[in-house]
Amino acid sequence: MVRHPAPSSPSAVAQSFYTRWATLYDAIARRTPGVESVRTEAADALQLGAGDTVVEMGCGTGANLPSLAERVGPDGTVVGIDFSPGVLDVARTRVADYPNVSLVRADATRPPVADADAVLATFVSGMFTDPAAVVSSWADLVGPGGRLCLVDLARTTQSWRRVLNPVFRALVRVTAPPRTRTMRESPTEMLDERLVSAHRTLESRCRDVHATTHALGFARIRAGTVAERE
Ligand SMILES: C[S@@+](CC[C@H](N)C(=O)[O-])C[C@H]1O[C@@H](n2cnc3c(N)ncnc32)[C@H](O)[C@@H]1O
């Protein structure tokens, strides 16, 4: 399910980066102040019911998985997809007590899932070369009436808070997988562009869109119900 990329490809570099730093990433993913309420709002926005099937794309160490499992209940199914084996090892421990959660090592841009009621992707869209195509394929996966929710980081556009953007830029540079740090385009600009592309696609494919910003404007949640194609 995961095509084995050339060892130096961006995908291989990202897999080895997240595998190597899985434990540290897990602490950041769960303990950063404010992140828990962002995760709760994102899970609420999926409007899951008992028995639903929800897929988390790029699930990482599984910070969202227990709350998704509780929302869909024992008759529902949660599928966590990630291509980095190290983060999946941490996630496996986290969901050991949830028989309704399956973890799959696969490429979230071609998920091996035929059908779902909802898709969640938190802090992942910025890693796709063509986020618009990926988000559109997720809309096709859940189909009309299905739910999509994205959570992503980008520079803030909120008035005086923009003075904090250089700090954000430095953090992104330090935490980005190697090679993305030395690209001609800065990783922060790339993140901004990819967030806009992913979230615009969600807007264009969904109705009843719920959009909020958090963490001084650096974190954006966008969720909606996939509309019928015109
Ligand atoms: C910043 S982490 C976010 C993890 C998790 N969603 C969270 O909220 O903590 C990005 C994750 O996306 C995964 N990822 C990136 N591109 C992927 C792809 N094409 N297929 C599967 N996983 C991917 C990485 O392995 C990593 O675990």
The ligand as an SDF file (V2000), in Angstrom:
LIG
                    3D

 27 29  0  0  0  0  0  0  0  0999 V2000
    2.5790   17.0240   11.3480 C   0  0  0  0  0  0  0  0  0  0  0  0
    2.2170   15.3190   11.4420 S   0  0  0  0  0  0  0  0  0  0  0  0
    0.4930   15.3430   11.9720 C   0  0  0  0  0  0  0  0  0  0  0  0
    0.1010   14.0730   12.6580 C   0  0  0  0  0  0  0  0  0  0  0  0
   -1.3210   14.0500   13.2370 C   0  0  0  0  0  0  0  0  0  0  0  0
   -2.3120   14.2460   12.2100 N   0  0  0  0  0  0  0  0  0  0  0  0
   -1.4960   15.0490   14.3390 C   0  0  0  0  0  0  0  0  0  0  0  0
   -2.4290   15.8470   14.2900 O   0  0  0  0  0  0  0  0  0  0  0  0
   -0.7050   15.0290   15.2960 O   0  0  0  0  0  0  0  0  0  0  0  0
    2.0670   14.8700    9.7410 C   0  0  0  0  0  0  0  0  0  0  0  0
    1.8590   13.3710    9.5710 C   0  0  0  0  0  0  0  0  0  0  0  0
    1.4290   13.1380    8.2360 O   0  0  0  0  0  0  0  0  0  0  0  0
    2.0720   11.9740    7.7650 C   0  0  0  0  0  0  0  0  0  0  0  0
    2.0500   12.0540    6.3020 N   0  0  0  0  0  0  0  0  0  0  0  0
    2.4980   13.0610    5.5190 C   0  0  0  0  0  0  0  0  0  0  0  0
    2.2710   12.8060    4.2250 N   0  0  0  0  0  0  0  0  0  0  0  0
    1.6540   11.5910    4.1760 C   0  0  0  0  0  0  0  0  0  0  0  0
    1.1540   10.7760    3.1280 C   0  0  0  0  0  0  0  0  0  0  0  0
    1.2480   11.1500    1.8400 N   0  0  0  0  0  0  0  0  0  0  0  0
    0.5820    9.6060    3.4440 N   0  0  0  0  0  0  0  0  0  0  0  0
    0.4760    9.2140    4.7330 C   0  0  0  0  0  0  0  0  0  0  0  0
    0.9310    9.9290    5.7710 N   0  0  0  0  0  0  0  0  0  0  0  0
    1.4990   11.1190    5.5030 C   0  0  0  0  0  0  0  0  0  0  0  0
    3.4480   12.0060    8.4100 C   0  0  0  0  0  0  0  0  0  0  0  0
    4.0170   10.7250    8.4620 O   0  0  0  0  0  0  0  0  0  0  0  0
    3.1200   12.5440    9.7880 C   0  0  0  0  0  0  0  0  0  0  0  0
    2.8280   11.5130   10.6900 O   0  0  0  0  0  0  0  0  0  0  0  0
  1  2  1  0
  2  3  1  0
  2 10  1  0
  3  4  1  0
  4  5  1  0
  5  6  1  0
  5  7  1  0
  7  8  2  0
  7  9  1  0
 10 11  1  0
 11 12  1  0
 11 26  1  0
 12 13  1  0
 13 14  1  0
 13 24  1  0
 14 15  1  0
 14 23  1  0
 15 16  2  0
 16 17  1  0
 17 18  1  0
 17 23  2  0
 18 19  1  0
 18 20  2  0
 20 21  1  0
 21 22  2  0
 22 23  1  0
 24 25  1  0
 24 26  1  0
 26 27  1  0
M  CHG  2   2   1   9  -1
M  END
$$$$
